[in-house]
Amino acid sequence: MESGTPYTAVVLAGGKAARLGGQAKPQLEVGGRTMLAAVLAAVADAELRIVVGPPQPVPPDVRQVRERPPGGGPVAALRAGLVEVSTDVVALLAGDLPFLTGTLVTELRARLTDDGVLVVDEGGRDQYLLGVWRTSALRAVAAGAHGPTSLRRAMAPLVVTRHRPPVEPGTPPPWTDCDTPADLARARAAAGTPQVTPPPVVRPSLLPRFQSPPD
């Protein structure tokens, strides 16, 4: 498919990061901007950008929608995002990909020949939230998914092209996400974000005892 074909970006940005203190993960900063801002910048040429999840800061031209029920999982979020889509092609992305680039999105769009094309990481795992899809294919799987189910299971029937983008040594891969404090620290270090070390906490029992001067 021509990379100039109009597309819509649907970004799943819901849920709380339990292992990151329950914060809204897409709003955590890496490299001086939020991870959600990085994803939205990578799809700046989309006809429409849709963020699915709780209300959060986004540019004024980004449409926000909420899955039903709130917190209902990625399939419910996909279904809610597709309601707003009018293009034949959709980029389906996670909201916590701080190293996603527009170049990679363009590569994926150019490789779309079947139902969809997605990125495969260094471990051979399919990244279903880092791909470009035909809208009709996504609507079919969203409509056919009943009850709680994973996105991987719902999308398993689709015919998928797999893309392994080259990664320069020492460069964080585009599928890098941040699920734990250690993940976040590594991503910030890779982005050159200064790490602030808090001062040590001194317990009162460890404070030095001062004696009165001798007479």
C-alpha positions, 0 to 999 in steps of 0.5 A: 500500500502507498504510504501516502494513503490517508490513515487514522491513528488509534492510541490506547492510553488507558489503565493505571500502571500498578507497578509504577505507583498507579500513575497514568503511564502515558503521562510519564515523561521520557526525554523531556516529554510524555510518552503519549506525546511521543506517540502522537508526534510519530503520527502527526500526519494522520488524518485523525488522531484518537486517544482512548482512555481517561481524560488526559492532556492532549493537543487540541486536535486530538479526539479523546474517547472512553472505552465501555465499560471504563477500564474494560481492556484493550478490546473494548478500547479498540472497539471505542476507537474504531467508532470514530474512524472513517479511513480504510487504514488504522495505525493501532498503537500503545500510548507508552512507546517513547521511542516510536518514530514517524519513519517506522509508522511510514514503513509499516503503512508501506508494507500493508498488504494483508489484514495488517502489518505489525512489528516483531521485537527482538524476542520474536513477539508480535507487537499488536499495539505497534502496527497498521491495519485495515479498518474493516479487519479490525472492525470484524475482530472487535465485533466478534470478541465477546467477554473478557479476552486479550487483544492477541487472542481477538486478532489471532485470525487476521492475516498479518505481515511481520516487520523486524525494523533494524535497530542501531547498536546502543539505540533503544528499540521502538517497541520499548515500553515502560511497565516497571520502575526499572523499565522507566529508568532505563528508558530515561537513561537512554533518552538522556533524561537526567536522573535525580537522586533523592537525598538519603533519609536519615533516621533519628536513631542514626543521628550523632549524639552530641556530648556536652563540652567538658568543664 
